[in-house]
Amino acid sequence: MLTYTPGSTLVHRLDPRTKLAVQFAFALVAFTASTAPQLIGLFVVGFGALRLAQLSVRAVLRAYWVVILILALGPVLAAVTLGPPWFRLEPALVSLRSVARIIPILFVSAAYIDTTPIRETRAAIQRTIPGRAGQLLGVGVALTFRYVPVLRADLRAVRDAVRARNGDTRSVWERSQRLTVLLVDRALRRSDQLAVALQARCFAWNPTLPRLHFSRLDIPVWLLSIAFVAVAVVDLLGL
């Protein structure tokens, strides 16, 4: 699971609002890309983001392997038919082009997660979206980033405990039921602990968040974001 890693790379020094903007613009242009050169360009940008963040492709693939596996099943399912010829190549290629757009987006988002502290993400959201809506979204994103790794660790602990008690000798259905019940029980306990911790720390909707400021490094990234949006608009309008 990817988490924030302190560093001094170019991506670390960017303002989180700049990184959120370029992510949104890149996702927009990715979903409008349809030709092979455009897809190659998306992967170039994705690999470039990982390179600038000093994050290895292997680490990203390891973190998102479940998502990538599900995406890989798309072209296979699209190609299979219920009658002759049983396998059609054209639908598989169409599905493959759609799936290929997602991978570079994962690369860019991984670079963001690895280089941006959770508090800065919350600050960027709350200072961009005014009112209680921004506060609620900021808190939700912050809690998600903090507790998804915790829940994954709980899942591994429960799975190891079941195996230690010879639970792997049972059927897949019984093991799934047991894992689900234990994981839900732990998740509910975590939620109770979180509520108590928030009360103990006098949780506030509008806490003192870190200061954010743009620098000269943000200017070319904002220009790149504008270029991405322009390309996406041109593709959507067919100009």
C-alpha positions in Angstrom: 0.0 0.0 0.0 1.4 3.4 -1.0 1.7 6.1 1.6 3.4 9.4 1.9 7.2 9.2 1.8 9.2 12.3 2.9 11.6 13.6 0.3 12.9 16.6 -1.6 12.0 15.7 -5.2 10.5 18.1 -7.6 7.0 16.6 -7.0 7.4 16.9 -3.3 8.1 20.6 -3.6 4.9 21.3 -5.6 1.9 22.8 -4.0 -0.8 20.1 -3.4 -3.4 22.2 -5.2 -1.1 22.2 -8.3 -0.8 18.4 -8.1 -4.6 18.0 -7.7 -5.2 20.2 -10.7 -2.8 18.3 -13.0 -4.3 15.0 -11.8 -7.8 16.2 -12.8 -6.6 17.6 -16.1 -4.6 14.5 -16.9 -7.6 12.2 -16.1 -9.8 14.4 -18.4 -7.4 14.1 -21.3 -6.9 10.4 -20.7 -10.6 9.6 -21.0 -10.8 11.5 -24.3 -7.7 9.7 -25.8 -8.5 7.1 -28.4 -5.6 6.8 -30.8 -2.4 4.9 -30.3 -0.1 7.9 -30.3 -2.3 9.5 -27.6 -2.2 6.4 -25.5 1.6 6.3 -25.8 1.8 9.9 -24.8 -0.3 9.1 -21.7 2.1 6.4 -20.6 5.1 8.8 -21.2 3.5 11.3 -18.9 2.7 8.6 -16.3 6.2 7.2 -16.3 7.6 10.8 -16.2 5.5 11.5 -13.0 6.9 8.4 -11.4 10.4 9.3 -12.4 10.1 12.8 -11.0 8.7 11.4 -7.7 11.5 8.8 -7.6 8.9 6.1 -7.3 9.5 2.7 -9.0 7.0 1.2 -11.4 7.4 -2.1 -9.5 6.2 -0.5 -6.3 3.1 0.9 -8.1 2.2 -2.4 -9.8 2.6 -4.2 -6.4 0.3 -1.7 -4.7 -2.4 -1.7 -7.5 -2.1 -5.3 -8.6 -5.7 -6.1 -7.7 -7.0 -3.2 -9.7 -4.7 -4.0 -12.6 -5.8 -7.7 -12.6 -9.5 -6.6 -12.7 -8.8 -4.3 -15.6 -6.9 -7.0 -17.4 -10.0 -9.2 -17.3 -12.0 -6.6 -19.3 -10.5 -7.3 -22.7 -10.8 -11.1 -22.1 -14.4 -10.9 -21.1 -15.2 -8.6 -24.0 -13.6 -11.0 -26.5 -15.5 -14.1 -25.3 -18.8 -14.9 -27.1 -21.5 -17.5 -26.3 -21.4 -19.0 -29.8 -19.0 -19.3 -32.8 -16.4 -18.0 -33.2 -16.3 -18.0 -29.4 -13.5 -15.4 -29.3 -13.6 -12.0 -31.2 -10.5 -9.9 -31.5 -12.1 -6.5 -32.3 -14.1 -6.1 -29.0 -11.0 -7.1 -27.1 -9.0 -4.4 -28.8 -11.6 -1.8 -28.1 -11.8 -2.8 -24.4 -8.0 -2.9 -24.2 -7.8 0.7 -25.4 -10.3 1.7 -22.7 -8.3 -0.2 -20.0 -5.0 1.2 -21.2 -6.2 4.8 -20.3 -6.5 3.8 -16.6 -3.0 2.7 -16.0 -1.3 6.1 -16.6 -3.9 7.7 -14.3 -2.9 5.2 -11.6 0.8 6.2 -12.1 0.0 9.9 -11.7 -2.1 9.3 -8.6 0.6 7.1 -7.1 3.1 9.9 -7.5 0.7 12.2 -5.7 0.1 9.9 -2.8 3.8 9.2 -2.4 4.8 12.9 -2.3 1.9 14.6 -0.5 1.2 14.6 3.3 -2.3 13.9 4.3 -2.6 17.2 6.1 -1.6 19.1 3.0 -4.2 17.2 0.9 -6.9 18.2 3.4 -5.7 21.8 3.4 -5.8 21.9 -0.4 -9.3 20.5 -0.5 -10.7 22.7 2.2 -9.2 25.9 0.7 -10.4 25.1 -2.7 -14.0 24.1 -1.9 -15.5 26.6 0.4 -17.9 25.9 3.3 -18.9 22.7 5.1 -18.8 20.7 1.8 -15.0 21.3 1.5 -14.5 20.5 5.2 -16.5 17.3 5.0 -14.6 16.2 1.8 -11.3 17.1 3.3 -12.0 15.1 6.5 -13.3 12.1 4.4 -10.2 12.0 2.2 -7.8 12.4 5.2 -9.5 9.5 7.1 -9.6 7.3 4.0 -5.8 7.8 3.4 -5.1 7.0 7.0 -7.4 4.0 7.6 -7.2 2.1 4.3 -3.7 0.8 5.2 -4.9 0.0 8.7 -7.8 -2.1 7.4 -5.5 -3.9 5.0 -3.2 -4.7 7.9 -6.3 -6.0 9.9 -7.2 -8.2 6.9 -3.7 -9.7 6.8 -3.8 -10.3 10.5 -7.2 -12.0 10.4 -6.1 -14.2 7.4 -2.9 -15.2 9.2 -4.9 -16.1 12.3 -7.3 -18.2 10.4 -4.4 -20.1 8.7 -2.7 -20.6 12.1 -5.8 -22.5 13.2 -6.0 -24.7 10.1 -8.7 -22.6 8.7 -7.3 -23.1 5.2 -8.5 -26.7 5.3 -12.1 -25.5 5.1 -14.0 -24.7 1.9 -13.6 -21.4 0.1 -17.1 -20.4 1.1 -16.5 -21.1 4.8 -13.2 -19.2 4.8 -14.9 -16.3 3.0 -17.6 -16.2 5.6 -15.2 -16.3 8.5 -12.9 -13.6 7.0 -15.9 -11.3 6.3 -17.3 -11.6 9.8 -14.0 -11.1 11.5 -13.0 -8.2 9.2 -16.4 -6.4 9.8 -16.0 -6.9 13.5 -12.5 -5.3 13.4 -13.8 -2.5 11.2 -16.6 -1.7 13.7 -14.1 -1.7 16.6 -11.8 0.6 14.6 -14.7 3.0 14.0 -15.5 3.1 17.8 -11.8 3.7 18.5 -11.8 6.5 15.9 -14.8 8.2 17.4 -13.2 8.1 20.9 -9.9 9.4 19.5 -11.6 12.3 17.7 -13.5 13.3 20.9 -10.3 13.0 23.0 -8.4 15.3 20.6 -11.3 17.8 20.5 -11.9 17.2 16.8 -12.7 20.4 14.9 -14.2 20.9 11.4 -11.8 23.8 10.7 -8.5 23.1 12.4 -5.2 24.9 11.9 -4.0 23.4 8.7 -0.5 23.9 7.2 0.1 26.9 5.1 0.1 26.4 1.3 1.9 28.7 -1.1 2.6 28.6 -4.8 6.2 28.9 -6.1 7.8 29.2 -9.5 7.9 25.5 -9.8 4.1 25.4 -9.9 3.8 27.7 -13.0 4.9 25.2 -15.7 2.7 22.5 -14.1 -0.3 24.8 -14.2 0.5 25.5 -17.8 0.7 21.8 -18.4 -2.7 21.3 -16.7 -4.3 24.0 -19.0 -2.8 22.3 -22.0 -4.3 19.0 -20.9 -7.7 20.6 -20.6 -7.4 22.3 -23.9 -6.5 19.0 -25.6 -9.4 17.2 -24.0 -11.8 20.0 -25.1 -10.5 19.8 -28.7 -11.0 16.0 -28.7 -14.5 16.3 -27.2 -15.6 18.9 -29.7 -13.9 17.1 -32.6 -12.0 20.2 -33.7 
